[in-house]
Amino acid sequence: MVKGIHMEDFAYMDLHTPMILTAESSPRLEPMLVRLSPTVAEQLRKLARTTRIRQSDYLREAVADLLAKYGHVQAGSGHEERP
């Protein structure tokens, strides 16, 4: 047994699904409130349900695309450009 780690800590872990961390799935995400029209919100919910991709993943992708479009970040990097 490793000091500080107990077998009961692993009782609910999914050991069959690999954990892949990217800039978009970093554990250090800042919560934000986003307000959408009811129509857009429903379309996003339906898309997420159909594709089984989280709404938050789609929103992060959309924000990253907008920032890249307007030159605030490098496309696909998820990090701000430094001068």
C-alpha positions in Angstrom: 0.0 0.0 0.0 1.2 3.5 -0.9 1.3 5.9 2.0 -1.9 8.0 2.0 -3.7 5.9 -0.7 -6.3 3.3 0.4 -8.0 0.7 -1.8 -11.4 2.2 -0.9 -10.3 5.3 -2.8 -10.5 3.2 -6.0 -14.0 1.8 -5.4 -15.7 4.1 -7.9 -12.9 4.7 -10.4 -13.5 3.7 -14.0 -10.3 1.9 -14.7 -11.3 0.9 -18.3 -11.6 4.4 -19.7 -8.3 6.1 -20.4 -7.9 9.6 -18.9 -6.6 12.0 -21.5 -5.9 15.6 -20.4 -5.8 18.3 -23.1 -5.9 22.0 -22.9 -9.7 21.8 -23.3 -10.1 19.1 -20.6 -7.7 20.6 -18.1 -8.8 20.1 -14.5 -8.2 23.9 -14.0 -11.3 25.2 -15.8 -12.8 28.5 -14.6 -16.6 28.4 -14.2 -18.5 31.0 -16.3 -22.2 31.8 -16.7 -23.4 31.9 -20.3 -26.8 33.1 -21.2 -28.4 31.8 -24.4 -31.7 32.3 -26.0 -34.2 29.5 -25.3 -34.0 28.4 -29.0 -30.2 28.3 -29.1 -30.1 26.5 -25.7 -32.5 23.8 -26.9 -30.6 23.3 -30.1 -27.3 22.9 -28.1 -29.0 20.4 -25.7 -30.3 18.4 -28.7 -26.9 18.4 -30.3 -25.2 17.3 -27.1 -27.8 14.5 -26.6 -27.5 13.3 -30.1 -23.7 13.3 -30.3 -23.1 12.5 -26.6 -20.6 15.4 -26.4 -21.1 17.7 -23.5 -22.5 21.2 -24.0 -19.6 22.7 -22.2 -17.2 21.0 -24.7 -19.1 22.6 -27.6 -19.0 26.0 -25.8 -15.2 25.8 -25.1 -14.6 24.9 -28.8 -16.7 27.8 -30.0 -14.9 30.3 -27.7 -11.5 28.9 -28.8 -12.6 29.3 -32.5 -13.7 32.9 -31.9 -10.5 33.8 -30.1 -8.4 32.2 -32.9 -10.5 34.1 -35.5 -9.8 37.4 -33.9 -6.1 36.7 -33.2 -6.2 36.4 -29.5 -4.9 32.8 -29.3 -3.1 30.4 -31.6 -5.7 28.1 -33.3 -6.2 24.9 -31.3 -3.6 25.7 -28.6 -6.0 26.7 -25.9 -3.4 29.2 -24.6 -3.1 32.9 -24.9 -0.4 34.2 -27.3 2.5 36.0 -25.5 4.1 39.1 -27.1 
